[in-house]
Amino acid sequence: MSEEVTYADLKFQDSSEMGNIQEFDQVGVKAPPAPSHVWRRRALALILLCLLLLIGLGVLGSIFYLTSKIEMEKLEKLQNFRDKLQSNVSLQLIYNMDSLEKIRNLSSTLQEMATKLCYELCRKEPEHKCKPCPKKWEWHEDSCYREFKKSETWQQSDFTCSAHNASLVKIKNKSVLEFIKSKELYGYWLGLSPREDYKSRKELDETIISSDWFTGNTSDLNAAMYCGYIYSKYVYYDLCTEGKNAICEKLANPVKIESILMNEEPSERM
């Protein structure tokens, strides 16, 4: 009987302890507190900050767009200005080139007129002041000619011409041929190349197409070589050491327009 009471007491005690534990759980464990209004303020501040950032980015984007547009317009204006400038420069260059060409043509025309006028004056007065050749030299087209009537070897005659900045006559066109023929020269060395073999006479007309005109030097000239000379309308060959006259030619100076009316003599070129 005493054991049952003890068991009942224990069971009751256990039940009391379990009740106390449950009661402690219900009363002692606290529920999580409700969200504080501080966190709400922080969240609201973050939202506002994000909005401000978005607005700032929008403003910066607008400023960048407007700035880029303005700069592009400036660049386009500069490009148009450069194109117009280049166009104007090109037109100016074309105009200047055209003007220079006209000036050249005018100068050339004046030169031709002066040359023709001077030539006519020299026909009447051989030593007219406008003559583009030195005294004692005869003018024909663009060259000056002079006869040296002294007996010299071919080489000596060549040196005589060289001393006057000239050379022995070479007949290379019809005009020069007719001019030389009109002078009726007898025994004058020509600018034909010395040769080792004797060559028979030929007509002066045949020399125009000849390849025998002298272009080298006289260093290899010897006493056994033959040189050509003019005799009337023919070309003969004789030993280069024989004595004959010389006829020289050199380029004439351009006719100076002002020299037609001036009294200054053209000096001889040496």
KETI-659655 format. One record per residue (C-alpha): x, y, z; residue in three letters. Coordinates in pm, whole numbers. Each point is the difference from the previous one (the first is absolute). Example, Ala and Ser with C-alpha at 12.3 -4.5 7.8 and 13.67 -1.06 7.14 Angstrom:
KETI-659655
+--------+--------+--------+-----+
:      x :      y :      z :   r :
+--------+--------+--------+-----+
:   1230 :   -450 :    780 : ALA :
:    137 :    344 :    -66 : SER :
+--------+--------+--------+-----+
***
This chain:
KETI-659655
+--------+--------+--------+-----+
:      x :      y :      z :   r :
+--------+--------+--------+-----+
:      0 :      0 :      0 : MET :
:    284 :    226 :     81 : SER :
:    163 :    -78 :   -338 : GLU :
:   -305 :    114 :   -195 : GLU :
:     -7 :    325 :    192 : VAL :
:    363 :     48 :    -79 : THR :
:    -58 :    -70 :   -369 : TYR :
:   -293 :    229 :     -9 : ALA :
:    197 :    266 :    169 : ASP :
:    283 :    -44 :   -248 : LEU :
:   -241 :     13 :   -292 : LYS :
:   -157 :    306 :    138 : PHE :
:    338 :    155 :     51 : GLN :
:     99 :    -84 :   -356 : ASP :
:   -323 :    147 :   -126 : SER :
:     63 :    311 :    206 : SER :
:    351 :     33 :   -138 : GLU :
:   -119 :    -43 :   -360 : MET :
:   -267 :    263 :     62 : GLY :
:    256 :    231 :    143 : ASN :
:    226 :    -59 :   -301 : ILE :
:   -285 :     66 :   -246 : GLN :
:   -100 :    306 :    197 : GLU :
:    361 :    118 :     -8 : PHE :
:     15 :    -54 :   -372 : ASP :
:   -317 :    197 :    -52 : GLN :
:    101 :    280 :    235 : VAL :
:    386 :     -3 :    -11 : GLY :
:     61 :    -14 :   -388 : VAL :
:    -52 :    349 :   -140 : LYS :
:   -140 :     64 :   -356 : ALA :
:    223 :    195 :   -246 : PRO :
:    -58 :    373 :     25 : PRO :
:   -177 :    191 :   -286 : ALA :
:    222 :    183 :   -264 : PRO :
:    124 :    331 :    132 : SER :
:    -86 :    331 :   -167 : HIS :
:    381 :     67 :    -26 : VAL :
:     35 :   -267 :   -269 : TRP :
:   -286 :    152 :   -189 : ARG :
:    178 :    334 :     -2 : ARG :
:    320 :   -162 :   -125 : ARG :
:   -181 :   -183 :   -278 : ALA :
:   -176 :    320 :   -100 : LEU :
:    336 :    184 :     -2 : ALA :
:    155 :   -266 :   -223 : LEU :
:   -294 :     21 :   -240 : ILE :
:     34 :    378 :    -15 : LEU :
:    376 :    -29 :    -55 : LEU :
:    -54 :   -240 :   -290 : CYS :
:   -252 :    237 :   -150 : LEU :
:    242 :    288 :     35 : LEU :
:    274 :   -208 :   -165 : LEU :
:   -231 :    -88 :   -288 : LEU :
:    -98 :    364 :    -40 : ILE :
:    370 :    102 :     11 : GLY :
:     89 :   -255 :   -265 : LEU :
:   -287 :    125 :   -215 : GLY :
:    119 :    359 :     36 : VAL :
:    362 :    -95 :    -80 : LEU :
:   -117 :   -199 :   -302 : GLY :
:   -201 :    297 :   -124 : SER :
:    295 :    234 :     52 : ILE :
:    234 :   -241 :   -183 : PHE :
:   -246 :    -33 :   -289 : TYR :
:    -44 :    376 :    -32 : LEU :
:    375 :     60 :     26 : THR :
:     74 :   -267 :   -260 : SER :
:   -263 :    145 :   -231 : LYS :
:    146 :    350 :     36 : ILE :
:    355 :   -129 :    -62 : GLU :
:   -115 :   -198 :   -303 : MET :
:   -164 :    311 :   -141 : GLU :
:    322 :    197 :     58 : LYS :
:    204 :   -277 :   -166 : LEU :
:   -238 :     -4 :   -294 : GLU :
:     30 :    378 :    -37 : LYS :
:    379 :    -26 :     13 : LEU :
:     -8 :   -276 :   -261 : GLN :
:   -219 :    213 :   -228 : ASN :
:    229 :    298 :     54 : PHE :
:    306 :   -211 :    -85 : ARG :
:   -169 :   -133 :   -314 : ASP :
:    -92 :    351 :   -111 : LYS :
:    351 :    121 :     76 : LEU :
:    154 :   -282 :   -202 : GLN :
:   -241 :     71 :   -282 : SER :
:     91 :    369 :      5 : ASN :
:    371 :    -80 :     10 : VAL :
:    -38 :   -240 :   -293 : SER :
:   -191 :    261 :   -199 : LEU :
:    264 :    259 :     86 : GLN :
:    278 :   -234 :   -110 : LEU :
:   -181 :    -74 :   -325 : ILE :
:    -51 :    372 :    -53 : TYR :
:    366 :     72 :     76 : ASN :
:    119 :   -279 :   -230 : MET :
:   -226 :    131 :   -274 : ASP :
:    137 :    351 :     59 : SER :
:    358 :   -128 :     -8 : LEU :
:    -72 :   -186 :   -322 : GLU :
:   -143 :    316 :   -153 : LYS :
:    304 :    195 :    115 : ILE :
:    231 :   -260 :   -153 : ARG :
:   -192 :      6 :   -326 : ASN :
:      7 :    379 :     -3 : LEU :
:    371 :      3 :     79 : SER :
:     66 :   -254 :   -274 : SER :
:   -204 :    203 :   -249 : THR :
:    186 :    318 :     92 : LEU :
:    331 :   -183 :    -33 : GLN :
:    -92 :   -127 :   -345 : GLU :
:   -110 :    347 :   -109 : MET :
:    319 :    155 :    136 : ALA :
:    212 :   -264 :   -177 : THR :
:   -173 :     58 :   -334 : LYS :
:     27 :    377 :     36 : LEU :
:    366 :    -23 :     94 : CYS :
:     68 :   -232 :   -291 : TYR :
:   -151 :    253 :   -241 : GLU :
:    202 :    279 :    158 : LEU :
:    320 :   -204 :    -33 : CYS :
:    -67 :    -61 :   -368 : ARG :
:     13 :    376 :    -53 : LYS :
:    268 :     63 :    260 : GLU :
:    212 :   -314 :     64 : PRO :
:    144 :    134 :    325 : GLU :
:   -325 :    129 :    144 : HIS :
:      4 :     21 :    380 : LYS :
:   -276 :   -262 :     34 : CYS :
:    208 :   -269 :   -174 : LYS :
:     35 :   -301 :    234 : PRO :
:    346 :    -81 :   -134 : CYS :
:    334 :    169 :     75 : PRO :
:    162 :    236 :   -250 : LYS :
:    137 :   -165 :   -317 : LYS :
:   -232 :   -296 :     54 : TRP :
:   -284 :    -60 :   -244 : GLU :
:   -343 :    -85 :    134 : TRP :
:   -212 :   -277 :   -151 : HIS :
:   -305 :   -137 :    183 : GLU :
:    119 :   -103 :    347 : ASP :
:    373 :    -11 :    -76 : SER :
:    292 :    233 :    -64 : CYS :
:    267 :    -64 :   -268 : TYR :
:    343 :    141 :    -66 : ARG :
:    270 :    -65 :   -259 : GLU :
:    362 :     -9 :    109 : PHE :
:    215 :     51 :   -308 : LYS :
:    332 :   -136 :    113 : LYS :
:    175 :   -317 :   -102 : SER :
:    -15 :   -249 :    288 : GLU :
:    -13 :   -375 :     45 : THR :
:   -335 :   -156 :     77 : TRP :
:     94 :    -32 :    366 : GLN :
:    120 :    360 :     20 : GLN :
:   -325 :    117 :   -160 : SER :
:   -195 :   -200 :    256 : ASP :
:    196 :    172 :    278 : PHE :
:    -67 :    341 :   -160 : THR :
:   -374 :    -65 :     10 : CYS :
:     17 :   -130 :    357 : SER :
:    176 :    318 :    107 : ALA :
:   -314 :    190 :   -106 : HIS :
:   -236 :   -243 :    173 : ASN :
:    -85 :   -147 :   -339 : ALA :
:     71 :   -304 :   -217 : SER :
:     69 :    -79 :   -366 : LEU :
:   -318 :     17 :   -207 : VAL :
:   -224 :   -307 :    -13 : LYS :
:   -266 :     -2 :   -272 : ILE :
:   -296 :   -190 :    139 : LYS :
:   -307 :    160 :   -159 : ASN :
:   -115 :    152 :   -327 : LYS :
:     -1 :    355 :    131 : SER :
:    364 :    -12 :    110 : VAL :
:     91 :   -174 :   -327 : LEU :
:   -148 :    281 :   -210 : GLU :
:    160 :    262 :    222 : PHE :
:    348 :   -155 :    -36 : ILE :
:    -43 :    -51 :   -373 : LYS :
:    -95 :    365 :    -42 : SER :
:    335 :    106 :    146 : LYS :
:    199 :   -175 :   -279 : GLU :
:    281 :   -121 :    223 : LEU :
:    320 :   -145 :   -143 : TYR :
:    239 :   -198 :    215 : GLY :
:   -161 :     18 :    349 : TYR :
:     27 :   -281 :    253 : TRP :
:   -332 :   -154 :    109 : LEU :
:    -97 :   -172 :    323 : GLY :
:     28 :   -347 :   -155 : LEU :
:    171 :   -277 :    197 : SER :
:    361 :    -71 :   -102 : PRO :
:     35 :   -337 :   -173 : ARG :
:    289 :   -236 :    -70 : GLU :
:   -101 :    -82 :   -358 : ASP :
:    -29 :    243 :   -287 : TYR :
:   -350 :     79 :   -118 : LYS :
:    -92 :    136 :   -342 : SER :
:   -189 :    323 :    -40 : ARG :
:   -378 :     19 :     42 : LYS :
:   -260 :    268 :    -37 : GLU :
:    -64 :    224 :    296 : LEU :
:   -369 :    -95 :      0 : ASP :
:     91 :   -357 :     99 : GLU :
:    158 :    113 :    325 : THR :
:   -338 :     77 :    162 : ILE :
:    -76 :   -369 :     55 : ILE :
:    363 :    -86 :     71 : SER :
:    103 :   -161 :    329 : SER :
:    356 :    125 :    -45 : ASP :
:    -39 :    326 :    191 : TRP :
:    260 :     35 :    270 : PHE :
:   -116 :    -70 :    357 : THR :
:    316 :   -124 :    172 : GLY :
:    337 :    150 :     87 : ASN :
:    321 :     56 :   -197 : THR :
:    234 :   -184 :    237 : SER :
:     32 :   -300 :   -235 : ASP :
:     59 :    213 :   -312 : LEU :
:    317 :    -84 :   -194 : ASN :
:    176 :    130 :   -312 : ALA :
:   -124 :   -284 :   -218 : ALA :
:   -370 :     75 :     47 : MET :
:   -231 :    179 :   -244 : TYR :
:   -240 :    286 :     78 : CYS :
:   -288 :    144 :   -198 : GLY :
:    -20 :    352 :   -139 : TYR :
:   -245 :    196 :   -214 : ILE :
:     85 :    117 :   -348 : TYR :
:   -292 :    178 :   -164 : SER :
:   -288 :   -254 :      2 : LYS :
:    212 :   -306 :     67 : TYR :
:    176 :   -170 :    288 : VAL :
:    357 :   -122 :    -49 : TYR :
:    242 :   -182 :    228 : TYR :
:    363 :     90 :     56 : ASP :
:    266 :    -76 :    259 : LEU :
:    -99 :    162 :    328 : CYS :
:    345 :    158 :     24 : THR :
:    -54 :    209 :   -313 : GLU :
:    -75 :    370 :     44 : GLY :
:   -347 :    136 :    -72 : LYS :
:   -243 :    267 :    119 : ASN :
:   -265 :    -62 :    267 : ALA :
:   -367 :     84 :     39 : ILE :
:   -141 :    -18 :    353 : CYS :
:   -349 :     -3 :    144 : GLU :
:   -149 :     54 :    345 : LYS :
:   -339 :     48 :    154 : LEU :
:   -141 :    352 :    -23 : ALA :
:   -115 :    189 :    305 : ASN :
:   -376 :     62 :     36 : PRO :
:    -99 :    333 :   -151 : VAL :
:    -61 :    253 :    276 : LYS :
:   -313 :    200 :    -66 : ILE :
:    145 :    311 :    159 : GLU :
:    319 :    -28 :   -210 : SER :
:   -195 :     89 :   -314 : ILE :
:    -27 :    358 :    125 : LEU :
:    316 :     14 :    209 : MET :
:    348 :     91 :   -113 : ASN :
:    179 :   -253 :    216 : GLU :
:    205 :   -259 :   -189 : GLU :
:    -40 :   -368 :     82 : PRO :
:    338 :   -114 :    129 : SER :
:    177 :   -294 :   -159 : GLU :
:    -28 :   -325 :    196 : ARG :
:    330 :   -168 :     61 : MET :
+--------+--------+--------+-----+
***
